[in-house]
Amino acid sequence: MGRTDLTLITGSALVVAIIIGWSLRWLFDRMNTHGPMAADEVVARMREAEAAQAVAELRADEAETSARRTEAQLKAELEAAMTGLAAARRESEQWRSEAEAWRTEVDELRGH
């Protein structure tokens, strides 16, 4: 085998290797881009999911803040109502005491 034959065989082998490599790359790209989801589509969906997650976290934080404000307001209203109720009970006891004293006085006046 001469130098020319070896060069032609080596060159042919390189050309065949390049064609096979190109064909396999084309087949690989075709299978991955036209499959269930292309890489770009996966990235787009992941970005959408991250954005949706951020929105959901923001809404959850807003809901939690609103719930805490409402809770604080309700606690304040409950405390005010309890204070008012305690005052009303004291006043009611005072009125009962006075009414009982009047009844006792009326009974004493009737009895005598």
Summary of the structure (lengths in Angstrom):
residues: 112
radius of gyration: 45.5
end to end distance: 153.5
largest distance: 154.1
contacts: 215
relative contact order: 0.03
helix: 93%
strand: 0%
